[in-house]
Amino acid sequence: MYLARVVGNVVCSIQDEALRGIRLMLVERVYGGGTVVALDAVGSGPGEMVYVCRGKEASFAFKGREVPTESTIVAIVDDVQRVG
């Protein structure tokens, strides 16, 4: 899991039926760089800081559905505080 910023969205004219109704967002890691496509489970938008879950657990955000995903936005971050 990691923090990222939403930098855009992905539009697909043809997609797997399991992805119908789910937005695909382009996210950039806040620490460590790298950009990936993540499914949006929480309604995030461009410029927002989000919490991204990766791996098998990424599909858990879509209860009862089998969604083919490697990364999913599971939270919109309001604030980050560093300690020390």
C-alpha positions in Angstrom: 0.0 0.0 0.0 1.2 3.5 -0.7 0.3 7.2 -1.0 -0.3 8.6 -4.5 -1.7 11.6 -6.3 -4.3 11.2 -9.0 -2.8 12.8 -12.1 -5.5 11.8 -14.7 -8.0 9.2 -15.8 -8.0 6.4 -18.4 -10.8 6.1 -20.9 -11.4 2.7 -22.5 -13.9 2.1 -25.3 -13.6 -1.7 -24.9 -13.2 -3.3 -21.5 -13.8 -6.5 -19.6 -17.4 -6.8 -18.4 -16.1 -7.0 -14.8 -14.8 -3.4 -15.1 -18.1 -1.9 -16.1 -19.0 1.1 -14.0 -15.5 1.3 -12.4 -13.4 4.3 -13.1 -9.7 3.8 -14.0 -7.4 6.5 -12.7 -3.8 7.4 -13.4 -1.9 7.7 -10.1 1.7 8.8 -9.3 3.4 7.6 -6.1 4.1 10.4 -3.7 7.3 8.8 -2.4 9.4 6.9 -4.8 7.9 7.9 -8.0 6.2 5.7 -10.6 2.9 6.0 -12.3 0.2 3.2 -12.6 -3.4 2.8 -13.5 -5.6 2.0 -10.4 -9.3 1.2 -10.2 -11.2 3.8 -8.2 -13.3 2.4 -5.4 -14.0 5.7 -3.6 -14.8 8.4 -6.1 -11.4 10.2 -6.2 -10.6 13.0 -8.7 -7.6 14.7 -10.3 -5.1 16.3 -7.8 -6.3 14.4 -4.8 -3.9 12.4 -2.6 -5.1 8.8 -2.3 -4.2 5.5 -0.6 -3.6 2.7 -3.1 -3.8 -1.0 -2.2 -1.8 -3.5 -4.4 -1.9 -7.2 -5.1 -4.6 -9.7 -4.4 -6.1 -7.4 -1.7 -6.8 -4.7 -4.3 -9.9 -6.6 -5.4 -11.3 -6.7 -1.9 -12.6 -3.2 -2.2 -15.3 -4.4 -4.6 -17.2 -6.8 -2.3 -19.0 -9.6 -4.0 -17.5 -8.9 -7.4 -14.5 -10.5 -9.1 -12.6 -7.6 -10.5 -9.4 -8.0 -12.4 -7.1 -5.5 -10.7 -3.5 -5.1 -9.5 -4.1 -1.7 -7.8 -7.1 0.0 -6.3 -7.7 3.4 -4.8 -9.2 2.6 -1.4 -9.1 6.0 0.4 -8.9 9.7 -0.2 -6.3 11.2 2.1 -7.2 14.4 4.0 -3.9 15.1 5.7 -0.5 13.6 6.2 1.7 14.3 9.3 5.3 13.3 9.6 6.6 12.5 13.0 10.2 13.5 13.8 
